[in-house]
Amino acid sequence: MELKERIRGDMQKAAKERNSLALSALRMALAAIKNKEIETREEIGDDTVFKVLATMVKQRRESIDLYRRGERGDLADKEAAEITVLEVYLPKPLADVEVESLVREAIAAVGASSPADMGRVMKELMPKVAGRADGKTVNEIVRRLLTG
């Protein structure tokens, strides 16, 4: 089953169960997917849906940080609950050890030897870790391996 259809079905299920939190999160996910389709002017596949969902999760994590700083724990808790709903549809995240292994492979593949080669390494690496690892974490690991 296509991921969009699975989300749509789960949204209907949440509506029947009167689960307003899941319903809201899934509606926002489908709206973001639809916006991406309008932007690209074609129907998007599961890989792009993963990217859209990963972006939504990242945005919510940033919001949680801001809400906590603003002492709005209620809103931070709501965002955290939405993350839980959305993460069900994302592939299992990579552990730092797995990311480091992929980084080493990418460094070898492009023949990188200094921090100046970081862009080439990231270009090689990001399609492999998209949606499964945070870009900031990947960047830090690449930087550490190229400088150390």
DAHUGI-V371259 format. One record per residue. N is the residue number from 1. RES is the residue in one letter. OMEGA is omega in radians with two decimals (999 if undefined). Layout:
[[N,RES,OMEGA] [N,RES,OMEGA]]
//
This chain:
[[1,M,3.12] [2,E,-3.06] [3,L,3.12] [4,K,-3.13] [5,E,3.11] [6,R,3.11] [7,I,3.14] [8,R,3.12] [9,G,3.12] [10,D,3.09] [11,M,3.11] [12,Q,3.11] [13,K,3.12] [14,A,3.12] [15,A,3.13] [16,K,-3.14] [17,E,-3.10] [18,R,3.07] [19,N,-3.00] [20,S,3.14] [21,L,3.13] [22,A,3.13] [23,L,3.14] [24,S,-3.12] [25,A,-3.12] [26,L,3.06] [27,R,3.12] [28,M,3.13] [29,A,3.13] [30,L,3.10] [31,A,3.12] [32,A,3.10] [33,I,3.13] [34,K,3.10] [35,N,3.12] [36,K,3.11] [37,E,3.11] [38,I,3.14] [39,E,-3.10] [40,T,3.14] [41,R,3.05] [42,E,3.11] [43,E,-3.07] [44,I,3.14] [45,G,-3.10] [46,D,-3.13] [47,D,3.11] [48,T,3.08] [49,V,3.09] [50,F,-3.13] [51,K,3.12] [52,V,-3.13] [53,L,3.12] [54,A,3.09] [55,T,3.13] [56,M,3.13] [57,V,3.13] [58,K,3.13] [59,Q,-3.14] [60,R,3.10] [61,R,3.10] [62,E,3.11] [63,S,3.13] [64,I,3.14] [65,D,3.14] [66,L,3.13] [67,Y,3.14] [68,R,3.10] [69,R,3.12] [70,G,3.13] [71,E,3.07] [72,R,-3.11] [73,G,3.13] [74,D,3.13] [75,L,3.10] [76,A,3.13] [77,D,3.11] [78,K,3.12] [79,E,3.13] [80,A,3.11] [81,A,3.09] [82,E,3.09] [83,I,3.13] [84,T,3.12] [85,V,-3.06] [86,L,-3.08] [87,E,3.10] [88,V,-3.06] [89,Y,-3.13] [90,L,3.06] [91,P,-3.14] [92,K,-3.13] [93,P,3.11] [94,L,3.04] [95,A,-3.13] [96,D,3.12] [97,V,3.13] [98,E,3.11] [99,V,-3.13] [100,E,3.11] [101,S,3.11] [102,L,3.11] [103,V,3.13] [104,R,3.10] [105,E,-3.13] [106,A,3.12] [107,I,3.13] [108,A,-3.09] [109,A,-3.12] [110,V,3.13] [111,G,-3.11] [112,A,-3.13] [113,S,-3.11] [114,S,3.11] [115,P,3.11] [116,A,3.14] [117,D,-3.05] [118,M,3.14] [119,G,3.12] [120,R,3.13] [121,V,-3.14] [122,M,3.13] [123,K,3.11] [124,E,-2.96] [125,L,-2.98] [126,M,3.09] [127,P,-3.13] [128,K,-3.07] [129,V,-3.08] [130,A,3.12] [131,G,-3.10] [132,R,3.11] [133,A,3.13] [134,D,-3.11] [135,G,3.13] [136,K,3.12] [137,T,3.13] [138,V,3.14] [139,N,-3.14] [140,E,-3.14] [141,I,3.11] [142,V,-3.13] [143,R,-3.12] [144,R,-3.12] [145,L,-3.14] [146,L,3.13] [147,T,-3.06] [148,G,999]]
//
